Amino acid sequence: MKYKINGREDALIIVDVQVDFCPGGALPVPEGDKIVPVLNEYIRKFDSAGALIIATRDWHPPNHISFRDYGGLWPQHCVQGTKGAEFHPDLRLPNKVLIVSKATDPKREAYSGFEGTGLDEMLRRFGVRRVFVGGLATEYCVKNTVLDALKYGFETFLLEDAVKGIDVNLGDTERAIREMLEKGAKKLSLTDIEYLMAEC
């Protein structure tokens, strides 16, 4: 099936494409940087159509509960104001991008871009009905963002060529994709976007 971008009702959500989640970072997703050129093409298409573009970021305080030193699972990563928390330098975010910071409360984990951020209200304010989600990592922040988008009633698409997983346990990524699709998400890739529908 082919899809066209509706600038008034569609939003591109880029999840956590940050230095610390790419090779050389504190919590790297294997080949996480390989999705950057693909995401840039999505950005170009959605921006040309006048659609909303949102970039989420982990924006942790240094004593965040997710860090091993504070009882969590992960090494310290994406600490507010550090190089590791910056977006990947090759990610071409437009000037009008809306940045959503998550996991800012030291006592609360937040994998989803919707959790504690007001993202659902923001999307509704802009009249968004469909969201297209890509980024890092497939089985954590991407999955939780997709599932929350579905929960809030948005038609939700997983950009299968613009996600990468960590696979802490072999098969985690595949299981996450299967769960998202079973819950109602649809998957697509760049070749499924037929043409742009610019809206004034």
JOWO-V729852 format. One record per pair of residues at least 6 apart in sequence whose C-alpha atoms are under 7 Angstrom apart, sorted by sequence separation. I is the first residue (numbers start at 1). J is the second residue. D is the distance in whole Angstrom. If there is no record, write none. Layout:
BEGIN
((I J D) (I J D))
END
This chain:
BEGIN
((19 25 6) (20 26 5) (21 27 5) (22 28 5) (23 29 7) (64 70 7) (65 71 6) (66 72 4) (67 73 6) (68 74 5) (78 84 5) (79 85 6) (103 109 6) (114 120 6) (136 142 6) (150 156 6) (167 173 6) (20 27 6) (21 28 4) (22 29 6) (23 30 7) (63 70 7) (65 72 6) (66 73 6) (67 74 5) (68 75 6) (77 84 7) (78 85 4) (103 110 5) (135 142 6) (149 156 7) (20 28 6) (21 29 5) (23 31 7) (66 74 6) (67 75 5) (102 110 6) (134 142 7) (165 173 5) (23 32 7) (67 76 5) (22 32 5) (23 33 7) (146 156 7) (21 32 7) (22 33 6) (102 113 6) (133 146 7) (102 117 6) (62 79 6) (100 117 7) (60 78 6) (61 79 6) (59 78 6) (60 79 5) (61 80 6) (58 78 6) (59 79 6) (60 80 5) (59 80 5) (131 154 7) (130 154 5) (131 155 6) (132 156 6) (133 157 6) (134 158 6) (129 154 5) (130 155 5) (131 156 5) (132 157 5) (133 158 5) (134 159 5) (138 163 6) (59 85 7) (129 155 6) (130 156 6) (131 157 6) (132 158 6) (133 159 6) (137 163 7) (138 164 5) (139 165 6) (132 159 7) (135 162 6) (136 163 6) (137 164 6) (138 165 4) (158 185 7) (160 187 6) (134 162 5) (135 163 5) (136 164 6) (137 165 5) (157 185 6) (158 186 6) (159 187 6) (160 188 6) (161 189 6) (111 140 6) (112 141 5) (134 163 5) (135 164 7) (136 165 7) (137 166 6) (156 185 5) (157 186 5) (158 187 5) (159 188 5) (160 189 6) (111 141 5) (156 186 6) (157 187 5) (158 188 6) (159 189 6) (114 145 6) (157 188 7) (112 144 5) (113 145 5) (120 152 7) (111 144 6) (112 145 4) (139 172 6) (143 176 6) (147 180 7) (12 46 7) (114 148 7) (139 173 5) (146 180 7) (138 173 6) (139 176 5) (143 180 7) (138 176 7) (11 51 6) (12 52 6) (13 53 6) (14 54 6) (15 55 6) (16 56 5) (5 46 7) (10 51 6) (11 52 5) (12 53 5) (13 54 5) (14 55 5) (15 56 5) (16 57 5) (65 106 6) (7 49 5) (10 52 7) (11 53 6) (12 54 6) (13 55 6) (14 56 6) (15 57 7) (16 58 6) (55 97 7) (59 101 6) (64 106 4) (65 107 5) (6 49 7) (7 50 5) (8 51 6) (54 97 6) (55 98 6) (56 99 6) (57 100 6) (58 101 6) (59 102 6) (60 103 6) (61 104 6) (63 106 6) (64 107 6) (65 108 6) (66 109 6) (5 49 7) (7 51 4) (53 97 5) (54 98 5) (55 99 5) (56 100 5) (57 101 5) (58 102 5) (59 103 6) (60 104 5) (65 109 7) (6 51 7) (53 98 6) (54 99 6) (55 100 6) (56 101 6) (57 102 6) (58 103 6) (59 104 6) (61 106 6) (27 75 7) (26 75 7) (26 76 7) (27 77 6) (26 77 6) (40 91 6) (40 92 6) (36 90 7) (36 91 6) (20 77 6) (56 113 6) (20 78 6) (25 84 7) (20 84 5) (19 84 5) (20 85 6) (18 84 7) (19 85 6) (18 85 6) (19 86 6) (18 86 5) (19 87 6) (18 87 4) (19 88 5) (17 87 6) (18 88 5) (17 88 6) (29 137 7) (11 128 6) (9 127 6) (10 128 5) (13 131 7) (17 135 6) (8 127 7) (9 128 4) (10 129 6) (11 130 6) (12 131 6) (13 132 6) (14 133 6) (15 134 6) (16 135 6) (17 136 6) (8 128 7) (9 129 5) (10 130 5) (11 131 5) (12 132 5) (13 133 5) (14 134 5) (15 135 4) (16 136 6) (9 130 6) (10 131 6) (11 132 6) (12 133 6) (13 134 7) (14 135 5) (15 136 6) (39 162 6) (38 162 6) (15 141 7) (15 142 6) (35 162 5) (35 163 7) (32 164 6) (29 164 7) (29 165 6) (30 166 6) (29 166 5) (49 196 6) (49 197 6) (50 198 6) (49 198 4) (50 199 7) (49 199 7) (3 192 6) (4 193 6) (2 192 5) (3 193 5) (4 194 6) (7 197 7) (1 192 7) (2 193 6) (3 194 6) (4 195 5) (5 196 5) (6 197 6) (7 198 6) (8 199 6) (2 194 5) (4 196 6) (5 197 6) (6 198 7) (7 199 5) (4 197 6) (6 199 7))
END
